[in-house]
Amino acid sequence: MPSAISEKNTDILRIAGVEFNSRLLVGTGKYKDFEETDLATKASGAEIVTVAIRRSNIGQNPGEPNLLDILSPDKYTILPNTAGCYTADEAVRTCRLARELLGGAKLVKLEVLGDKKTLYPDITDTLIAAETLVKDGFDVMVYTSDDPLIAKRLEEIGCVAVMPLAAPIGSGLGIQNAYNIRTIVENASVPILVDAGVGTASDAAIAMELGCDGVLMNTAIAAAQNPILMASAMKKAVEAGREAYLAGRMPKKQYASASSPIDGMFL
Amino acid sequence: MNIVLNGDPQLLSGPMSISELISFMELTGKRIAVEINLDIIPASEHNNHMLKEADQIEVVAAIGGG
């Protein structure tokens, strides 16, 4: 536990045996160009960045840099996602292609979606895909609902991190069920990260104050008026929330408690 | 020879390896993965693996996503 922010960080996030200093994970979608992606990612201080896997078509911007030329796997831990997958089979297929694409890297973000309107996770297929991927040797970080029992089940299957939503993907509504997130954290023996639904810095701080091990976000940064400034704000919010959690907040009281002593009053 | 490349029918004039297909797509040296008829073909086999009639080929890359 850090005793002061100026000291060397000893508060390490460990995912699948790998150590990270940053507890903010960021997506790379929805930016206006690669320069903005690059600058916002740098400003966030993130060490883990998510990417999507898609068809590379003939004549599709030949000669233009590829995302992984901008965000090099030598500098960042690349976390391929299964966004857009609506069945366990689609998600498993996507993860296997991602592993080939990334030279055998085993870390994946599993998300199996239920419907296009809510992008809510399909839990039955998420469980099936998680079991298959864990057996196949993947390190699975799994996007799920904020159901504490399902979160525990995904941990028992062998997922290396469980990532409940704060609110629907891209909604920016913030943490809708703080009590469930806290219960998930209390029950867990793998890292718990809030993934999806964060809208602004205070949402990220609240997630961390609840005891989450990290926060994963994309739209909250990319859709801000100034994404690079918001990335910096999110970095600070995650750090502030983490330190507040470790520091242990004061108890809440209904009535006032004077901060200045009564003794020595001269009136 | 007819193949389906990333969902689109393609007519190839003659025998072609995966490496040659990738070159035709101007993707040589890019970080990609190739799947043929739902089987991933490792990069180490791209030079020797020849495409066959009616192969369903997917060539994928990493793009921005959350």
Interface residues (C-beta under 8 A of the other chain):
Chain A: G27 T28 G29 K30 Y31 T37 T50 V51 A52 I53 R54 R55 S56 N57 I58 G59 P62 G63 N66 L67 L68 I78 P80 N81 A83 R93 R96 L97 A98 E100 L101 L102 I169 G170 A196 L216 M217 N218 T219 A222
Chain B: L5 N6 G7 F24 M25 E26 L27 K30 R31 I32 A33 V34 E35 L38 I40 P42 A43 E58 V59 V60 A61 A62 I63 G64 G65 G66
